[in-house]
Amino acid sequence: MRKYNVAVVGVGAVGCAMLRCLKQRNFPINKLSVFARSPRDIKVDLDTYHVEAISSENFEDIDIALFAGTEGEKGASALYARKFIEKGAVVVDNGSDFRLKEDVPLIIPEVNKDKISAHKGLIANPNCTTIQAVVALGGIYKNFGLEKVILTSLQATSGAGKEAEVSLWEETKEIVDKNKGVNYDQLDKRIDSGPIVFSHQIAFNVIPQIGSLQEENYTTEEWKVVREAHKIFGDSSIKITATCVRVPVFTSHSEAIYFRTQKKVTLSSLEEILKATPGVKYSPNHFPLPLDTEGKDEVFVGRLRKDPYEENSFWLWCVCDNLRKGAALNAVQIIENLIPHP
């Protein structure tokens, strides 16, 4: 089997998860390069990686580049993705800069891997919230169609990066330390210092805003769910609306999803579809929890139930490690589908 020269760009939470997934899945690597803004050594699990400064490289020998860094005009993909492509590499970008570009495939391998071959050097990884929802609903859409989706996400702090996880830990520690020896009715549940990362305290709190407010008073995160799901399914007729909430959890996003199918369907038929849907682990008698799903690859689905008042309308609950299937693993699965297999 041919081996490939692979680059990982960015060494935050997602970049480290990409390195972990590449190793765990034995991707055929000839040479692995790790890039970031500044050179240093990092440790992921038991492995040490040397990080090179991206600005000093010419990318001549890279076959595949996985981008996990900052978004926006000053982000790594905006500055360097085209340079990799010009040197012959295929780029998979985890950020939002290219997801909705018409000539860039937006890929979840379990749902639309047939679109990978349409790439022109660049493939986009969807948003973590979108990925787990579309994987959970993929088999249902294929067999019964979707008329409407109402999604509420409960998103872990790691979705905002390593510093956000540290923020949750530091805020929690501050409150616990401050309340040692205090009676329950005198507890002070607020931090004394200002929030470290989020606009509000995240410890012992929830924040019903992820991203900036956009049209119709929905946030950027909520519009990502709508527009990315439409593109992946190739169907903008689905009525999708979302509320995205940051919660005091370290890893794994949870989603409560209400959906209405186009075709008449029974609960038992939906259960059979979920059991057979690639990437889904359906448990009718178990409620998936963030703590149980951390470090795992599947989208865990449970609590499937019928709306007693509306025909062909149902609820499901899904939980997924946002750093793995929600980001790093999905990108690695994309490149696994790029290369020939014996």
N, C-alpha and C positions, 0 to 999 in steps of 0.2 A: 504494500500500500504506500502510495506517495505520502510524504510528510511535508508540512507547511510551515513557513515562517510567519508567526503570529505576533501581533502587537496588541497590548492592552494599554489604552490611554486613559489615565486617571486612576488614582489609588485610594479613593474614598471607599465608602461602604460597598458600593456596587462594583467598583474595580476589583476590590479584594475578593468579592463573591465570584466575579468572573474568573479570577485566577484559581480559586478553589474548584469551580465547576469544570474548568478545562482539565485540571488534574484528575478529579474524581471520575470524569467520563472518558478519560484516556484519549482525548483528541490527538490525532497524529501530528505532533509538533516536531519540526526539525530545529527551529530556533525560536525562543520566546523573548520578546523585547517588551519592557515595561516603561512607559513614558509618563511624565508629569511635568509640572512647571519647573521644579527644582530637583536636582539629583540627590539621592539618598538610598539607604537600604531599608526595606520594610520586611516584616515577618507576617506571614499568613499561615496560621496553624503552626506546623513544625518547619515550614520552608521559609528561607530567606531569599528575597528578590532584590536585585539591584535596579533601581529606578534611574533612568536617564532623563536629562533635561530635553524636552521635546523640541525646543527652539533650535537646538544645535544639530539636529538630525536631518538627513536627506531622504530617508524612507525607501531607498533603492531596492532593498531585498525583502520587502514585506509583501506577503501574499494576502493576508487577511488582517484587518485592524478592527478591534472592538473598542468603541468609544464609550467611556463611562463618566466623563467629566462634566464641567459646568456648561450650562446652556447659554444662549444669547450671543450677541455679536462679538463679545470678548471670550466666549467659551471655546473649548478645544476643537469641537467639531466644526464650528463656523470658521475657525482660523486654519485648521489643518486637514480636514477631511478631504477636500479637493486635491491637496498636495499628495496624499496617499494614493488617491485614485489615479492621478496623472502618472504616478510611478508604477501603476499596474495592480494595485491592491484593491480588494473589495472591502468596503467599510460597512460595518453594522453600528449604527448610532443609537444609543439609549436615550438621548435627549429629545426634546420636542421640536427642535429647529426645522426638521425636514419631514415630520410625520405626515403632514397634510399636503405636501408637494405632489402635484399630479403625476410626475414621472418617477416617484420614489415608492416602491412597494412597502406597505405597512404590514408586517407579518407576525402571525401567531401560527407556528407550524401545525398544530393540531386542527386548525380551522382553514387556513388558506395558503398552505405551503406551495400550491401550484402557481402562486403569483411570484415566487422567489426568482424564477428564471427571467422575469421581466426587468430585472434591475439593470441600471446603467452605471454600476460601480458603487451604488449606495443603497442600503436597505435600512429601514427605520424599525426600531423596536418600540412597540406601543407603551403607553403609560401603564404603570403597575395596576392601577384601579381598573383600567380597561381590560387588561390581559385576563385577570381572574374572572371577571364578569362574562367576557366573551367565551372563554373556555367552558365555563359552567353552562352557558346558554347555547353553545355551538351545536350540539346534537339536537337540541329542541328546535332551534331555528331551521336546521336542515330538514327535519322530518315534519314539522308542524307549522313552520313560519312564526313570526313574531309580529304582533300588531302594536304592542305597547310594553315599555319597560320603565319601572320606577325604581331607582336604586338609591339606597342610603349606605354610604361607606363609613366605616369606623377605622381610621387609618393610623398605623403605628408611627412613632416618632422617627424611626430609622428611614422612613420615606423622605425625610428632610435632611438626611445625612448623619454622619457620626456625631457632629456637634450637637445635634438635636437629641440624640440618645443621652449624651453627657448632660444636657440641660435637664432632662427628666430626672436623671439620677441625682444631680446636684440639688435641684429644687426639692426633691423628696427627702434627701438627706438633711437639708437645712430645716425643713419643717419637723422632721422626726427629732433632730437634735434640740430644736427650740422647745419641743413639748415634752421632753423627758421629765418625769415626775409630776406632770400636770394632770389634774382631774379631767375626765372626759368632757364635762360641760364647759371647761375653760380652754379647750384646744384652740390654737390659732392655726388655721389651715392656709395662711398666706405666707409667701416668702417676703423677707425684708428687703432684699435687693431687687432690682428690675429683672424681667425675664432675660434669659441668656440668649435664646434663639428666636422663640416665637413672639408674636405681638402681645401675648398674654401668658400668664402662668399656665403651664401644662400639667404639673403635678396636682393630683386630686381635682382635676378640672377637665372639661372638654372645650374645644374651640371649633365652632361651626363655620370655619372659613379656611380653605386651603387654596392658596394662590390669591391673586388680586381680583377684585370685583370687575365684571365685564358686563356685556349687554344683558338686559332683563334682570339685572342684579344677581346673576349666577357668576360663580368664580371660574377662573381659568381651569382649575382641576375638573369642575363639573362639565364645562364645555368640552374638555378633552374626552371625557367618557362618551358624550353624544357624538361628536364628529369622528372620533377614531373608530367607534363601533360601527357607525354607518359605512366608513371606508372599508373596514375589514370584512364586514358582511357583504359589501357591495350593494347595500340597500338603504337608501335614505328615507324610505317610507315608514320605517319603524319609529314610533313616537317614544323618544327616550328623554327622561328627565332625571336629574340626580341631585343629591345633597351630600357633600363630602365633609367629614368631621374628623378633626385630629383628636386622638384619645391618648391617655397616659399608658401606652403599651410600647415595649421596645421594638418588637418585630412581629410581623404578620398582620395584614389588613383583614378586616371582616366586612362582609357586605350582606345587607338584607335586600333581596331583589324580588320585586313584584312584577309579574309578567302576564301578558294575555296573548294566547296563541291565535293564529289565523284560522287553523283547522280545529275541528272538534276533537278533544282528547280527554282521556281518563287519567286519573292519578297513577294507576298501575302502569299505563303505557309510558308516562313520563319517567317513572322509576326505572323501567327497563332501558329507556334511552340513556338515562344518567349512568346506569351501571356499565353501559357499553361505550360511553363517550371517552375518547382518548384524553388523557391528562386529568380526568376527574376521578376522585375516590368518593363514591356515594355511600353514605352510612345512614340507613333509615332510622336506626335506633340509637344513634350517637350524635350529639351536637358537637361539631368541630370547634375547637378553641384555639386562640393564638398560641398559647404555650405548647399545645400538642403538635402544632404544624411547623414550628420554627425548625429550619434546617431540612425540611422535606420538600419534595419536588412537585407533588400533586396540588390541584385545587380541590379542597375538601368541601363536600356539599352535604347538607343535612336539612332537617326541618322543612321538608317539602310538604306543602299543605294547600288545599283548595280554598279559594275565596268562596264562602258560603252564599254570597249575594250576586256574584257575577259569573256568567258562563265562561269556560275556558280560561279562567284567571287563577293564578297560583302565586304562592310565596316560596322562596327557598333562601337558605342561609349558606354562605360560602366563606371559607377562610383560606388564606394562601400566604406563604412566606414571600413578602414583597421584594426581598433582596434576591431571592432565587427565581422562582417562576415569574415573579413580577418584574424581573429585570435581567439578572445575569444568566440564569439558566435559559430563558427564552432566546437570548442572543446567541448562546452556544448551540442551542438546538437549530437555530437558523443556519449557522455555518456548517453544522453536521449535515444539513440538507443541501448545502452548496456543493459538497465534495462528492465524487463518485465512491460507491461502496462495492466491495468485491461480491 
